[in-house]
Amino acid sequence: MKARSVAAVAALLLIAGLTGCGATSDGDGGSSASPSPTGEPTESASASPSPSPTPTVSAVALPTDCRAILSEDVLSQLGETPLNDAAFGPSGVGTDGTLTCIWRDPRADTTGLVTTIERMNRGPALDLLNELADTEGFSCFTPDGGTRCEKTWQNDQYPVTDGRTLFWRDDILIDTQYSNLAPTGYTASIIASIFG
């Protein structure tokens, strides 16, 4: 998959943007071990030419509440983990509308996760995802009408798993970095909330 990642991600981003694929939940958490495509892109049925090569995407609203974007199941897996403790710096809604959610206890050495949901145009998103696939060994695939890249690794200091999952669709990037805290269905829940 890695050898074809750059061309495949580029082609699928373009096709997904032009066809407006519908969303379906993939049901995995942020640390899927063996990702696989969930469907084949289809050609647009439109017969009339468009005056602009750039597809028109209706603006999707950025979320404003870290809890509201998660299912009850995911929230129960997070349990009593504190959300947006001031010890970790700025969080919540930023001046540009970006939502930062920090699930971490300040008393824990490593356990926690940080999700940033922001606007990102296709060009910069494609550059970012291609770089992660080409230089850092991320696996990329195309669920839920978007592109998802992810990777896990062993923490340098503790015997726990760290990871990062990114999902891009309709100029929205969901970027989660975590250590020893990867609730099942976390990313899928956010996708369903934003695009559902």
Backbone as numpy.savetxt, mean C-alpha at the origin, in Angstrom:
# Nx Ny Nz CAx CAy CAz Cx Cy Cz
9.83 -13.43 -11.15 9.01 -12.24 -11.15 9.86 -11.00 -11.15
11.02 -11.03 -10.46 11.83 -9.83 -10.36 12.36 -9.37 -11.71
12.75 -10.32 -12.55 13.32 -9.97 -13.85 12.29 -9.25 -14.72
11.03 -9.58 -14.54 9.99 -8.95 -15.35 9.32 -7.80 -14.63
9.76 -7.47 -13.41 9.03 -6.53 -12.57 8.92 -5.14 -13.17
9.99 -4.59 -13.72 9.95 -3.23 -14.23 8.96 -3.11 -15.37
9.09 -3.97 -16.37 8.19 -3.90 -17.52 6.77 -4.25 -17.12
6.61 -5.26 -16.28 5.27 -5.68 -15.89 4.57 -4.61 -15.07
5.27 -4.03 -14.12 4.66 -2.98 -13.30 4.30 -1.79 -14.16
5.19 -1.39 -15.08 4.91 -0.25 -15.95 3.69 -0.51 -16.80
3.62 -1.69 -17.43 2.49 -2.01 -18.29 1.20 -2.11 -17.51
1.25 -2.74 -16.36 0.03 -2.92 -15.57 -0.46 -1.62 -14.96
0.45 -0.73 -14.57 0.02 0.58 -14.08 -0.70 1.35 -15.19
-0.16 1.32 -16.39 -0.78 2.01 -17.50 -2.13 1.41 -17.83
-2.20 0.08 -17.92 -3.46 -0.58 -18.24 -4.48 -0.35 -17.14
-4.06 -0.46 -15.87 -5.00 -0.25 -14.76 -5.54 1.16 -14.77
-4.70 2.14 -15.07 -5.14 3.52 -15.12 -6.11 3.77 -16.26
-5.90 3.09 -17.41 -6.75 3.30 -18.57 -8.06 2.54 -18.49
-8.08 1.39 -17.81 -9.29 0.59 -17.80 -10.14 0.81 -16.56
-9.61 1.40 -15.51 -10.39 1.62 -14.30 -10.83 0.33 -13.66
-9.91 -0.58 -13.44 -10.25 -1.88 -12.86 -10.95 -1.70 -11.53
-11.88 -2.59 -11.21 -12.62 -2.51 -9.96 -11.82 -3.09 -8.81
-12.19 -2.76 -7.58 -11.46 -3.22 -6.41 -12.08 -4.48 -5.83
-11.21 -5.38 -5.40 -11.63 -6.54 -4.61 -10.58 -6.75 -3.54
-11.00 -7.22 -2.42 -10.05 -7.41 -1.33 -9.24 -8.67 -1.55
-7.91 -8.59 -1.32 -7.07 -9.76 -1.48 -6.99 -10.58 -0.21
-7.35 -9.99 0.92 -7.40 -10.72 2.17 -6.09 -11.00 2.84
-4.93 -10.56 2.26 -3.70 -10.82 2.99 -3.36 -9.68 3.93
-2.43 -9.97 4.81 -1.89 -8.94 5.69 -0.73 -8.27 5.02
0.00 -7.47 5.80 1.11 -6.73 5.25 2.34 -7.57 5.01
2.30 -8.87 5.31 3.50 -9.68 5.15 3.23 -10.97 4.40
2.56 -10.87 3.26 2.27 -12.04 2.44 3.57 -12.71 2.02
3.67 -14.02 2.20 4.90 -14.72 1.88 5.03 -15.05 0.41
3.91 -15.32 -0.29 3.99 -15.70 -1.70 2.90 -15.01 -2.50
3.13 -13.73 -2.87 2.11 -12.99 -3.61 1.92 -13.56 -5.00
0.68 -13.43 -5.52 0.40 -13.83 -6.88 -0.66 -12.92 -7.46
-0.66 -12.72 -8.79 -1.65 -11.84 -9.41 -3.05 -12.37 -9.17
-4.03 -11.46 -9.02 -5.40 -11.88 -8.76 -6.28 -11.77 -9.98
-5.78 -11.28 -11.10 -6.62 -11.19 -12.28 -5.84 -10.63 -13.45
-6.41 -10.81 -14.64 -5.79 -10.30 -15.85 -6.40 -8.96 -16.21
-5.59 -7.97 -16.62 -6.15 -6.70 -17.06 -6.91 -6.91 -18.37
-7.93 -6.08 -18.59 -8.72 -6.17 -19.80 -8.62 -4.89 -20.59
-8.85 -4.99 -21.90 -8.79 -3.83 -22.78 -10.03 -2.97 -22.56
-9.91 -1.67 -22.75 -11.03 -0.75 -22.62 -11.98 -0.95 -23.79
-13.29 -0.87 -23.54 -14.28 -1.06 -24.58 -14.61 0.24 -25.29
-14.02 1.34 -24.90 -14.31 2.64 -25.49 -13.83 2.71 -26.93
-14.73 3.14 -27.86 -14.37 3.23 -29.27 -13.95 4.64 -29.66
-14.33 5.64 -28.85 -13.99 7.01 -29.21 -12.62 7.39 -28.69
-11.80 8.03 -29.55 -10.46 8.41 -29.12 -10.51 9.54 -28.09
-9.54 9.53 -27.20 -9.44 10.57 -26.18 -8.48 11.64 -26.67
-8.80 12.93 -26.45 -7.90 13.98 -26.90 -6.61 14.05 -26.10
-6.56 13.39 -24.95 -5.38 13.44 -24.11 -4.92 12.02 -23.81
-3.59 11.76 -23.85 -3.11 10.42 -23.53 -3.14 10.12 -22.05
-3.39 11.12 -21.21 -3.43 10.92 -19.77 -4.83 10.53 -19.35
-5.02 9.35 -18.70 -6.35 8.95 -18.28 -6.89 9.88 -17.20
-8.21 10.05 -17.22 -8.85 10.87 -16.19 -9.23 9.97 -15.03
-8.71 10.24 -13.87 -9.01 9.45 -12.69 -9.76 10.35 -11.72
-10.95 9.90 -11.30 -11.68 10.71 -10.34 -10.90 10.70 -9.03
-10.75 11.87 -8.45 -9.95 12.01 -7.25 -10.55 11.20 -6.10
-9.71 10.40 -5.50 -10.10 9.61 -4.34 -9.69 10.41 -3.11
-10.58 10.53 -2.15 -10.29 11.30 -0.94 -9.28 10.56 -0.06
-8.32 11.32 0.47 -7.41 10.75 1.45 -8.15 10.56 2.76
-7.91 9.44 3.45 -8.58 9.23 4.73 -8.04 10.19 5.80
-8.81 10.35 6.85 -8.42 11.28 7.93 -8.42 10.61 9.31
-8.75 9.33 9.38 -8.87 8.65 10.67 -8.19 7.29 10.59
-7.18 7.07 11.40 -6.39 5.83 11.36 -7.20 4.61 11.77
-8.15 4.76 12.66 -8.96 3.62 13.10 -10.07 3.31 12.10
-10.65 4.35 11.50 -11.79 4.16 10.60 -11.43 3.39 9.33
-10.16 3.36 8.95 -9.74 2.67 7.72 -9.46 1.18 7.96
-9.61 0.73 9.20 -9.32 -0.67 9.53 -10.58 -1.42 9.92
-10.64 -2.69 9.55 -11.78 -3.53 9.92 -11.72 -3.85 11.42
-12.83 -4.32 11.93 -12.89 -4.71 13.35 -11.88 -5.83 13.64
-11.72 -6.74 12.68 -10.78 -7.85 12.87 -9.35 -7.33 13.01
-8.95 -6.41 12.14 -7.60 -5.85 12.21 -7.41 -5.06 13.50
-8.40 -4.26 13.87 -8.31 -3.50 15.12 -8.17 -4.43 16.31
-8.86 -5.58 16.28 -8.74 -6.51 17.41 -7.35 -7.12 17.47
-6.70 -7.32 16.30 -5.33 -7.84 16.29 -4.34 -6.81 16.83
-4.63 -5.53 16.62 -3.76 -4.48 17.16 -3.93 -4.34 18.67
-5.07 -4.77 19.17 -5.32 -4.80 20.61 -5.12 -3.46 21.29
-4.28 -3.45 22.31 -4.04 -2.25 23.11 -2.85 -1.43 22.62
-2.33 -1.74 21.44 -1.18 -0.99 20.91 -1.56 0.49 20.78
-0.80 1.38 21.40 -1.13 2.81 21.31 -1.04 3.33 19.88
-1.91 4.30 19.57 -1.93 4.92 18.25 -1.46 6.37 18.36
-0.49 6.73 17.54 0.00 8.10 17.39 0.46 8.74 18.70
1.25 7.99 19.46 1.83 8.53 20.69 2.80 9.66 20.33
2.74 10.75 21.06 3.56 11.93 20.79 5.06 11.64 20.84
5.45 10.56 21.51 6.87 10.20 21.61 7.50 9.92 20.25
6.67 9.60 19.25 7.19 9.25 17.93 7.10 10.39 16.91
6.76 11.56 17.37 6.73 12.71 16.47 5.38 12.93 15.81
5.37 13.75 14.75 4.12 14.12 14.09 3.40 12.90 13.51
2.09 12.90 13.65 1.25 11.85 13.11 -0.13 12.43 12.86
-1.05 11.61 12.41 -2.38 12.09 12.07 -2.35 12.76 10.70
-3.25 13.73 10.48 -3.36 14.40 9.19 -2.37 15.56 9.12
-1.53 15.55 8.08 -0.57 16.62 7.87 -1.16 17.78 7.11
-0.40 18.83 6.96 -0.89 20.04 6.28 -1.22 19.78 4.81
-0.58 18.79 4.19 -0.86 18.46 2.79 -1.93 17.37 2.65
-2.55 16.96 3.76 -3.59 15.94 3.73 -3.08 14.53 3.94
-1.75 14.35 3.97 -1.18 13.02 4.20 -1.58 12.52 5.58
-1.98 11.25 5.66 -2.33 10.64 6.94 -1.20 9.71 7.37
-0.68 9.94 8.59 0.36 9.10 9.17 -0.19 8.42 10.40
-0.15 7.09 10.41 -0.67 6.29 11.53 0.49 5.52 12.14
0.78 5.78 13.40 1.88 5.11 14.10 1.29 4.24 15.21
1.32 2.94 15.01 0.84 1.98 16.01 2.07 1.45 16.73
2.36 2.01 17.90 3.56 1.57 18.63 3.50 2.05 20.08
3.97 1.20 20.97 4.07 1.54 22.38 5.46 2.12 22.63
5.55 3.31 23.22 6.88 3.89 23.46 7.75 3.05 24.39
7.17 2.11 25.12 7.96 1.25 26.01 8.56 0.06 25.28
8.12 -0.19 24.02 8.62 -1.34 23.26 9.88 -0.97 22.50
10.83 -1.90 22.45 12.08 -1.65 21.74 11.90 -1.62 20.23
11.05 -2.51 19.70 10.95 -2.57 18.24 9.54 -2.76 17.72
8.65 -3.39 18.45 7.33 -3.75 17.93 6.49 -2.52 17.58
6.04 -2.47 16.31 5.17 -1.39 15.88 5.07 -1.32 14.37
4.19 -0.45 13.90 4.09 -0.22 12.46 3.72 1.23 12.20
4.17 1.72 11.05 3.89 3.10 10.62 3.33 3.04 9.21
2.17 3.64 9.02 1.55 3.72 7.70 1.40 5.17 7.31
1.82 5.47 6.08 1.64 6.80 5.51 0.77 6.65 4.27
-0.29 7.45 4.19 -1.18 7.43 3.03 -1.14 8.83 2.42
-0.62 8.91 1.19 -0.40 10.21 0.57 -0.74 10.18 -0.92
-0.84 11.36 -1.50 -1.02 11.48 -2.95 0.34 11.32 -3.63
0.37 10.52 -4.71 1.59 10.39 -5.50 1.19 10.08 -6.93
1.63 10.92 -7.86 1.33 10.72 -9.27 1.98 9.46 -9.80
1.49 8.99 -10.95 1.94 7.74 -11.56 3.46 7.71 -11.78
4.05 8.76 -12.34 5.48 8.76 -12.64 6.34 8.51 -11.41
6.21 9.33 -10.37 7.01 9.09 -9.16 6.70 7.74 -8.50
5.43 7.32 -8.55 5.08 6.03 -7.95 5.75 4.89 -8.69
5.72 4.95 -10.02 6.36 3.91 -10.83 7.86 3.88 -10.58
8.48 5.05 -10.50 9.92 5.11 -10.21 10.23 4.46 -8.87
9.44 4.78 -7.85 9.67 4.23 -6.51 9.52 2.71 -6.51
8.43 2.21 -7.07 8.17 0.77 -7.06 9.20 0.00 -7.88
9.58 0.56 -9.03 10.61 -0.10 -9.84 11.95 -0.14 -9.11
12.30 0.94 -8.44 13.57 0.97 -7.69 13.57 -0.08 -6.58
12.46 -0.19 -5.85 12.38 -1.19 -4.78 12.49 -2.61 -5.34
11.85 -2.86 -6.48 11.92 -4.19 -7.09 13.31 -4.49 -7.62
13.94 -3.50 -8.25 15.23 -3.73 -8.90 16.42 -3.73 -7.96
16.40 -2.86 -6.96 17.58 -2.72 -6.12 17.45 -3.30 -4.71
16.21 -3.52 -4.25 16.04 -4.01 -2.88 15.32 -5.34 -2.79
15.00 -5.95 -3.92 14.42 -7.28 -3.91 12.96 -7.37 -3.50
12.20 -6.29 -3.65 10.78 -6.34 -3.34 10.05 -7.16 -4.40
9.01 -7.88 -3.99 8.14 -8.60 -4.91 6.95 -7.70 -5.21
6.61 -7.56 -6.50 5.50 -6.69 -6.90 4.47 -7.49 -7.67
3.19 -7.19 -7.45 2.10 -7.83 -8.15 0.94 -6.84 -8.22
-0.17 -7.24 -8.84 -1.23 -6.27 -9.16 -2.60 -6.70 -8.65
-2.84 -6.64 -7.35 -4.18 -6.94 -6.83 -5.02 -5.67 -6.73
-6.32 -5.84 -6.61 -7.24 -4.75 -6.25 -7.15 -3.53 -7.16
-6.85 -3.73 -8.44 -6.81 -2.61 -9.38 -5.61 -1.70 -9.20
-4.60 -2.13 -8.46 -3.42 -1.31 -8.23 -2.16 -2.16 -8.28
-1.07 -1.61 -7.77 0.20 -2.34 -7.73 0.68 -2.39 -6.29
1.08 -3.59 -5.87 1.55 -3.81 -4.50 2.95 -4.38 -4.55
3.84 -3.80 -3.74 5.21 -4.30 -3.61 5.47 -4.54 -2.12
6.16 -5.64 -1.83 6.40 -5.97 -0.42 7.66 -6.79 -0.23
8.17 -6.73 0.98 9.37 -7.50 1.34 9.42 -7.63 2.86
9.92 -8.77 3.33 10.18 -8.95 4.76 11.63 -9.34 4.94
12.16 -9.08 6.14 13.55 -9.43 6.46 13.69 -9.58 7.97
14.80 -10.16 8.38 15.08 -10.34 9.80 15.60 -9.03 10.39
15.09 -8.63 11.54 15.56 -7.44 12.23 17.03 -7.60 12.58
17.82 -6.53 12.42 19.26 -6.58 12.69 19.60 -6.81 14.15
18.73 -6.35 15.05 19.06 -6.38 16.47 18.25 -7.40 17.28
17.00 -7.64 16.85 16.11 -8.52 17.62 15.67 -9.71 16.77
15.27 -10.81 17.39 14.83 -11.99 16.63 13.38 -11.86 16.17
13.09 -10.82 15.40 11.74 -10.57 14.90 11.81 -10.24 13.41
10.66 -10.28 12.77 10.57 -9.97 11.34 10.17 -8.52 11.13
10.89 -7.84 10.25 10.55 -6.49 9.82 10.04 -6.57 8.39
9.38 -5.53 7.92 8.92 -5.56 6.55 8.37 -4.23 6.09
8.06 -4.18 4.81 7.48 -2.98 4.21 6.52 -3.43 3.11
5.35 -2.82 3.07 4.35 -3.09 2.05 3.89 -1.76 1.48
3.88 -1.65 0.15 3.40 -0.44 -0.52 2.29 -0.84 -1.49
1.27 0.00 -1.59 0.20 -0.21 -2.56 -0.11 1.12 -3.21
-0.14 1.13 -4.55 -0.45 2.37 -5.28 -1.61 2.14 -6.22
-2.54 3.09 -6.20 -3.68 3.07 -7.12 -4.29 4.47 -7.17
-4.69 4.91 -8.35 -5.40 6.18 -8.53 -4.72 7.35 -7.81
-3.40 7.44 -7.94 -2.61 8.52 -7.36 -2.62 8.54 -5.83
-2.88 7.40 -5.22 -2.81 7.26 -3.76 -1.76 6.18 -3.44
-0.81 6.50 -2.56 0.19 5.53 -2.13 -0.03 5.21 -0.65
-0.16 3.91 -0.35 -0.24 3.42 1.02 1.10 2.75 1.30
1.84 3.26 2.26 3.20 2.77 2.54 3.29 2.40 4.01
3.46 1.12 4.29 3.53 0.63 5.67 4.88 -0.03 5.92
5.55 0.42 6.99 6.79 -0.21 7.45 6.52 -0.74 8.85
6.95 -1.97 9.10 6.61 -2.59 10.38 7.74 -3.44 10.93
7.66 -3.69 12.23 8.60 -4.56 12.92 7.83 -5.35 13.97
7.80 -6.67 13.79 7.17 -7.56 14.76 5.69 -7.26 14.99
5.04 -6.59 14.05 3.62 -6.29 14.17 3.04 -6.20 12.76
2.40 -7.30 12.31 1.83 -7.36 10.96 0.47 -8.03 11.02
-0.57 -7.29 11.41 -1.91 -7.88 11.50 -2.36 -8.44 10.14
-2.95 -9.61 10.16 -3.48 -10.22 8.94 -4.58 -9.33 8.37
-4.48 -9.03 7.07 -5.50 -8.23 6.40 -5.35 -6.73 6.57
-4.24 -6.27 7.15 -4.06 -4.84 7.43 -4.13 -3.98 6.16
-3.29 -4.28 5.19 -3.27 -3.48 3.95 -4.57 -3.65 3.18
-5.08 -4.87 3.10 -6.35 -5.12 2.40 -7.49 -4.31 3.02
-7.49 -4.18 4.33 -8.51 -3.41 5.01 -8.46 -1.94 4.63
-7.26 -1.38 4.56 -7.09 0.02 4.17 -7.54 0.22 2.72
-7.15 -0.71 1.83 -7.54 -0.62 0.42 -9.06 -0.63 0.30
-9.72 -1.54 1.00 -11.18 -1.63 0.94 -11.83 -0.36 1.45
-11.26 0.23 2.49 -11.82 1.47 3.04 -11.69 2.65 2.08
-10.55 2.77 1.44 -10.31 3.91 0.54 -10.98 3.74 -0.80
-10.90 2.56 -1.39 -11.36 2.35 -2.76 -12.66 1.57 -2.87
-13.16 1.07 -1.74 -14.32 0.19 -1.77 -15.62 0.84 -2.14
